[in-house]
Amino acid sequence: MTDVPRLPPPAPAPAPAPADGLRGHCAALRSHAHRLRAGAAALEWRGPQADAFRAEVAALADRCARAADGFALAAAQLDGVHGGVHGGAHGGVTARGTAAGRSRGRPPR
């Protein structure tokens, strides 16, 4: 029998840039928020308990969307975008807003 030379294992794929990873999480959270809202709207269940359930689902979807805004802001900051992101795919997040949508510090003059 002849020996077949072994090839070295393939190099591992490079890890995504940190900002790309944040954008991936952002997209996943936005997708979750969309699916939660669509699922709550499609419920055929009626009554006060159904309304309370829908309100809880809506609150969870809002939290997902706010977290996505925070990831988008962090990705923009890692990319070197200073002064915030306005409109576009990032949902109007500004550098002064927190992930919870509240402002920090003094308002601008």
Backbone as a chain_set.jsonl record, in Angstrom:
{"seq": "MTDVPRLPPPAPAPAPAPADGLRGHCAALRSHAHRLRAGAAALEWRGPQADAFRAEVAALADRCARAADGFALAAAQLDGVHGGVHGGAHGGVTARGTAAGRSRGRPPR", "coords": {"N": [[0.815, -1.172, 0.0], [0.392, 2.245, -0.664], [1.38, 5.245, 0.857], [-0.761, 7.958, 1.365], [-0.372, 11.35, 1.18], [-1.348, 13.453, 3.845], [-3.516, 16.173, 3.804], [-3.295, 19.46, 5.169], [-5.634, 20.57, 7.666], [-8.456, 22.573, 6.693], [-8.27, 26.129, 6.95], [-9.819, 27.82, 9.654], [-12.882, 29.634, 9.274], [-12.798, 33.173, 9.203], [-13.659, 35.081, 12.089], [-16.665, 36.999, 12.336], [-16.694, 40.58, 12.052], [-16.969, 42.603, 15.002], [-19.039, 44.563, 14.811], [-20.575, 43.53, 12.749], [-21.561, 41.209, 13.919], [-23.195, 42.357, 15.883], [-25.045, 43.61, 14.224], [-26.238, 41.338, 13.144], [-27.512, 40.276, 15.425], [-29.249, 42.381, 15.855], [-30.903, 42.249, 13.575], [-32.08, 39.758, 14.04], [-33.524, 40.259, 16.404], [-35.313, 42.231, 15.496], [-36.764, 40.677, 13.707], [-37.92, 38.857, 15.491], [-39.565, 40.627, 16.927], [-41.327, 41.409, 14.909], [-42.559, 38.948, 14.26], [-43.762, 38.348, 16.727], [-45.653, 40.434, 16.947], [-47.22, 39.912, 14.669], [-48.167, 37.362, 15.271], [-49.699, 37.863, 17.577], [-51.655, 39.505, 16.501], [-52.958, 37.725, 14.86], [-54.304, 36.008, 16.513], [-57.239, 34.269, 17.407], [-58.543, 34.202, 19.717], [-60.689, 35.684, 22.078], [-61.753, 38.245, 24.398], [-61.29, 39.526, 27.8], [-58.996, 38.319, 28.931], [-57.609, 37.582, 26.662], [-57.066, 40.078, 25.576], [-55.348, 41.081, 27.548], [-53.257, 39.27, 27.254], [-52.433, 39.866, 24.641], [-51.524, 42.459, 25.083], [-49.302, 41.976, 26.708], [-47.711, 40.543, 24.921], [-47.317, 42.511, 22.984], [-45.829, 44.324, 24.503], [-43.517, 42.808, 24.91], [-42.647, 42.58, 22.251], [-42.086, 45.27, 21.761], [-39.934, 45.611, 23.526], [-38.066, 43.937, 22.309], [-37.688, 45.349, 19.915], [-36.609, 47.757, 20.909], [-34.23, 46.809, 22.022], [-33.014, 45.94, 19.679], [-32.62, 48.421, 18.474], [-30.66, 49.393, 20.203], [-28.546, 47.593, 19.671], [-28.102, 48.285, 16.995], [-27.232, 50.919, 17.261], [-24.877, 50.496, 18.745], [-23.408, 49.01, 16.857], [-23.118, 50.934, 14.856], [-21.539, 52.767, 16.236], [-19.239, 51.235, 16.63], [-18.45, 51.059, 14.006], [-17.533, 53.55, 13.673], [-19.219, 55.652, 13.304], [-20.143, 58.641, 14.398], [-22.151, 60.687, 16.537], [-24.611, 59.638, 16.193], [-27.261, 57.789, 14.571], [-29.561, 58.476, 12.127], [-32.831, 57.838, 11.202], [-33.431, 55.55, 8.474], [-32.277, 52.125, 8.372], [-31.858, 51.774, 11.028], [-33.842, 52.618, 12.675], [-34.071, 55.259, 13.655], [-32.406, 55.748, 15.834], [-30.56, 57.649, 18.113], [-27.412, 59.038, 19.199], [-27.745, 59.935, 21.759], [-29.785, 58.472, 22.853], [-30.758, 55.701, 24.896], [-30.665, 52.082, 25.052], [-33.136, 51.526, 26.024], [-34.645, 53.528, 25.069], [-34.714, 55.948, 26.368], [-33.498, 59.241, 27.1], [-30.226, 60.376, 28.004], [-28.542, 62.547, 30.229], [-28.116, 66.153, 29.782], [-30.428, 68.001, 27.741], [-29.781, 68.964, 24.306], [-28.621, 72.282, 23.435]], "CA": [[0.0, 0.0, 0.0], [1.153, 3.496, -0.678], [0.895, 6.277, 1.78], [-1.313, 9.166, 0.745], [-0.058, 12.466, 2.083], [-2.513, 14.123, 4.428], [-3.565, 17.623, 3.62], [-3.587, 20.149, 6.428], [-7.059, 20.915, 7.763], [-8.722, 23.919, 6.167], [-8.216, 27.206, 7.945], [-11.164, 28.188, 10.106], [-13.404, 30.881, 8.715], [-12.541, 34.281, 10.119], [-14.812, 35.518, 12.883], [-17.205, 38.252, 11.808], [-16.337, 41.786, 12.788], [-17.929, 42.815, 16.091], [-20.215, 45.314, 14.358], [-21.409, 42.613, 11.958], [-22.264, 40.359, 14.871], [-24.271, 43.163, 16.477], [-26.096, 43.775, 13.206], [-26.954, 40.064, 13.072], [-28.425, 40.232, 16.572], [-30.266, 43.405, 15.602], [-31.853, 41.701, 12.6], [-32.838, 38.679, 14.688], [-34.486, 40.863, 17.333], [-36.378, 42.868, 14.702], [-37.582, 39.59, 13.196], [-38.725, 38.368, 16.619], [-40.608, 41.626, 17.213], [-42.321, 41.331, 13.828], [-43.323, 37.707, 14.415], [-44.607, 38.465, 17.917], [-46.796, 41.296, 16.618], [-48.073, 39.209, 13.711], [-48.826, 36.268, 15.973], [-50.73, 38.415, 18.465], [-52.746, 40.014, 15.664], [-53.651, 36.6, 14.229], [-55.034, 35.214, 17.502], [-58.697, 34.319, 17.314], [-59.011, 34.201, 21.091], [-61.317, 36.961, 22.415], [-62.104, 38.461, 25.793], [-60.344, 40.321, 28.581], [-57.717, 37.622, 29.073], [-56.93, 37.663, 25.364], [-56.55, 41.446, 25.459], [-54.194, 41.178, 28.439], [-52.185, 38.498, 26.629], [-51.943, 40.658, 23.504], [-50.766, 43.592, 25.621], [-48.006, 41.442, 27.144], [-46.942, 40.211, 23.711], [-46.93, 43.796, 22.386], [-44.745, 44.867, 25.323], [-42.322, 42.028, 24.603], [-42.208, 42.99, 20.908], [-41.476, 46.596, 21.912], [-38.624, 45.428, 24.152], [-37.18, 43.393, 21.266], [-37.374, 46.433, 18.988], [-35.702, 48.683, 21.593], [-32.924, 46.151, 22.104], [-32.458, 45.992, 18.32], [-32.119, 49.791, 18.301], [-29.4, 49.485, 20.934], [-27.521, 46.89, 18.899], [-27.806, 49.077, 15.799], [-26.421, 52.049, 17.706], [-23.547, 49.991, 19.09], [-22.724, 48.657, 15.609], [-22.74, 52.192, 14.202], [-20.419, 53.335, 16.988], [-18.056, 50.435, 16.312], [-18.052, 51.403, 12.644], [-16.961, 54.893, 13.68], [-20.235, 56.663, 13.014], [-20.341, 59.407, 15.631], [-23.266, 61.626, 16.49], [-25.878, 58.923, 16.088], [-27.791, 57.337, 13.298], [-30.896, 59.044, 12.0], [-33.668, 57.195, 10.182], [-32.847, 54.389, 7.818], [-32.512, 50.784, 8.898], [-31.611, 51.706, 12.458], [-35.025, 53.013, 13.415], [-34.015, 56.581, 14.24], [-31.671, 55.766, 17.093], [-29.56, 58.705, 18.181], [-26.344, 58.746, 20.141], [-28.169, 60.296, 23.103], [-30.783, 57.527, 23.346], [-30.278, 54.43, 25.429], [-31.363, 50.939, 24.467], [-34.518, 51.538, 26.5], [-35.344, 54.632, 24.426], [-34.706, 57.15, 27.189], [-32.32, 60.082, 26.907], [-29.326, 60.56, 29.12], [-27.863, 63.822, 30.285], [-28.839, 67.377, 29.467], [-30.855, 68.122, 26.338], [-28.908, 69.899, 23.551], [-29.08, 73.683, 23.443]], "C": [[0.863, 1.241, 0.0], [0.533, 4.472, 0.303], [0.406, 7.483, 0.993], [-1.019, 10.324, 1.698], [-1.356, 13.124, 2.579], [-2.407, 15.62, 4.197], [-3.835, 18.271, 4.967], [-5.081, 20.504, 6.477], [-7.285, 22.327, 7.227], [-8.693, 24.941, 7.303], [-9.639, 27.555, 8.374], [-11.594, 29.511, 9.475], [-13.147, 32.01, 9.702], [-13.831, 34.678, 10.856], [-15.351, 36.818, 12.288], [-16.738, 39.432, 12.66], [-17.38, 42.013, 13.883], [-19.194, 43.559, 15.65], [-21.145, 44.426, 13.534], [-22.194, 41.667, 12.855], [-23.423, 41.098, 15.526], [-25.408, 43.372, 15.484], [-26.895, 42.485, 13.026], [-27.944, 39.912, 14.218], [-29.57, 41.222, 16.39], [-31.33, 42.865, 14.651], [-32.704, 40.598, 13.222], [-33.888, 39.244, 15.638], [-35.627, 41.555, 16.592], [-37.316, 41.805, 14.127], [-38.475, 39.023, 14.294], [-39.87, 39.331, 16.913], [-41.717, 41.546, 16.168], [-43.193, 40.082, 13.991], [-44.234, 37.744, 15.631], [-45.854, 39.3, 17.613], [-47.76, 40.596, 15.666], [-48.839, 38.079, 14.391], [-49.94, 36.762, 16.878], [-51.923, 38.908, 17.658], [-53.577, 38.871, 15.075], [-54.446, 35.752, 15.219], [-56.54, 35.373, 17.33], [-59.343, 34.32, 18.694], [-59.55, 35.587, 21.43], [-61.584, 37.034, 23.909], [-61.023, 39.21, 26.533], [-58.988, 39.637, 28.765], [-56.925, 37.66, 27.775], [-56.321, 39.049, 25.171], [-55.314, 41.636, 26.332], [-52.992, 40.436, 27.844], [-51.575, 39.28, 25.466], [-51.1, 41.841, 23.976], [-49.378, 43.135, 26.079], [-47.114, 41.118, 25.942], [-46.458, 41.492, 23.034], [-45.774, 44.419, 23.174], [-43.437, 44.122, 25.059], [-41.77, 42.403, 23.226], [-41.539, 44.361, 20.965], [-40.086, 46.485, 22.539], [-37.623, 44.862, 23.149], [-36.745, 44.507, 20.312], [-36.409, 47.437, 19.628], [-34.307, 48.087, 21.725], [-32.241, 46.162, 20.733], [-31.906, 47.379, 18.033], [-30.78, 49.965, 19.011], [-28.267, 48.772, 20.213], [-27.125, 47.676, 17.65], [-26.925, 50.271, 16.156], [-25.003, 51.598, 18.024], [-22.755, 49.63, 17.84], [-22.257, 49.914, 14.884], [-21.552, 52.83, 14.915], [-19.139, 52.551, 16.728], [-17.538, 50.734, 14.913], [-17.451, 52.799, 12.561], [-17.947, 55.971, 13.309], [-20.505, 57.377, 14.33], [-21.498, 60.366, 15.445], [-24.584, 60.946, 16.247], [-26.235, 58.568, 14.673], [-29.206, 57.862, 13.217], [-31.64, 58.347, 10.881], [-33.037, 55.921, 9.657], [-33.162, 53.093, 8.532], [-32.367, 50.707, 10.405], [-32.752, 52.268, 13.284], [-34.926, 54.343, 14.12], [-33.312, 56.638, 15.582], [-30.665, 56.898, 17.037], [-28.523, 58.339, 19.224], [-26.767, 59.059, 21.568], [-29.17, 59.298, 23.673], [-30.133, 56.279, 23.9], [-31.045, 53.314, 24.752], [-32.822, 50.904, 24.893], [-35.297, 52.714, 25.919], [-35.396, 55.903, 25.245], [-33.436, 57.927, 26.905], [-31.504, 60.147, 28.179], [-28.771, 61.966, 29.083], [-28.76, 64.98, 29.916], [-29.293, 67.37, 28.027], [-29.924, 69.102, 25.617], [-29.489, 71.295, 23.578], [-29.536, 74.113, 22.085]], "O": [[1.938, 1.269, 0.599], [-0.677, 4.495, 0.526], [1.075, 7.963, 0.077], [-1.374, 10.278, 2.876], [-2.311, 13.316, 1.827], [-1.354, 16.233, 4.374], [-4.525, 17.698, 5.81], [-5.707, 20.713, 5.438], [-6.395, 23.174, 7.304], [-9.043, 24.647, 8.446], [-10.554, 27.58, 7.55], [-10.772, 30.38, 9.185], [-13.269, 31.817, 10.912], [-14.93, 34.612, 10.306], [-14.582, 37.642, 11.793], [-16.428, 39.279, 13.841], [-18.545, 41.655, 13.712], [-20.297, 43.214, 16.076], [-22.366, 44.56, 13.615], [-23.354, 41.361, 12.581], [-24.504, 40.537, 15.705], [-26.583, 43.318, 15.848], [-28.101, 42.535, 12.781], [-29.076, 39.474, 14.015], [-30.717, 40.932, 16.73], [-32.526, 43.014, 14.904], [-33.904, 40.511, 12.963], [-35.019, 38.759, 15.672], [-36.78, 41.475, 17.015], [-38.528, 42.013, 14.068], [-39.65, 38.74, 14.059], [-41.008, 38.908, 17.122], [-42.901, 41.608, 16.502], [-44.416, 40.153, 13.873], [-45.353, 37.234, 15.584], [-46.968, 38.922, 17.975], [-48.976, 40.679, 15.837], [-50.02, 37.867, 14.116], [-51.008, 36.152, 16.943], [-53.069, 38.75, 18.077], [-54.77, 39.039, 14.822], [-55.19, 34.863, 14.804], [-57.043, 36.479, 17.131], [-60.564, 34.427, 18.811], [-58.91, 36.583, 21.091], [-61.634, 36.014, 24.596], [-59.965, 39.501, 25.976], [-57.95, 40.3, 28.757], [-55.698, 37.76, 27.797], [-55.205, 39.183, 24.667], [-54.346, 42.272, 25.916], [-51.858, 40.909, 27.919], [-50.354, 39.346, 25.324], [-50.093, 42.185, 23.357], [-48.391, 43.837, 25.859], [-45.913, 41.389, 25.955], [-45.322, 41.557, 22.563], [-44.849, 44.976, 22.585], [-42.372, 44.736, 24.994], [-40.557, 42.53, 23.058], [-40.535, 44.588, 20.289], [-39.162, 47.188, 22.127], [-36.459, 45.263, 23.141], [-35.573, 44.596, 19.948], [-35.49, 47.917, 18.964], [-33.312, 48.792, 21.556], [-31.031, 46.368, 20.641], [-30.847, 47.512, 17.42], [-29.872, 50.608, 18.483], [-27.15, 49.285, 20.149], [-25.949, 47.726, 17.29], [-25.982, 50.592, 15.432], [-24.037, 52.245, 17.618], [-21.559, 49.911, 17.765], [-21.144, 49.961, 14.362], [-20.658, 53.373, 14.267], [-18.065, 53.142, 16.617], [-16.335, 50.671, 14.661], [-16.925, 53.196, 11.521], [-17.549, 57.101, 13.025], [-21.036, 56.782, 15.268], [-21.787, 60.803, 14.331], [-25.6, 61.625, 16.106], [-25.593, 58.995, 13.713], [-29.976, 57.7, 14.163], [-31.155, 58.268, 9.752], [-32.21, 55.298, 10.324], [-34.181, 52.973, 9.212], [-32.712, 49.69, 11.007], [-32.621, 52.38, 14.503], [-35.632, 54.556, 15.106], [-33.613, 57.515, 16.391], [-29.991, 57.086, 16.024], [-28.734, 57.436, 20.034], [-26.2, 58.499, 22.506], [-29.382, 59.284, 24.885], [-29.08, 55.852, 23.427], [-31.964, 53.563, 23.972], [-33.656, 50.318, 24.203], [-36.475, 52.89, 26.232], [-36.066, 56.856, 24.849], [-32.419, 57.352, 26.518], [-32.025, 59.994, 29.284], [-28.552, 62.518, 28.004], [-29.972, 64.837, 29.757], [-28.622, 66.796, 27.169], [-29.341, 69.979, 26.254], [-30.697, 71.474, 23.726], [-29.954, 75.258, 21.908]]}, "num_chains": 1, "name": "protein.A"}
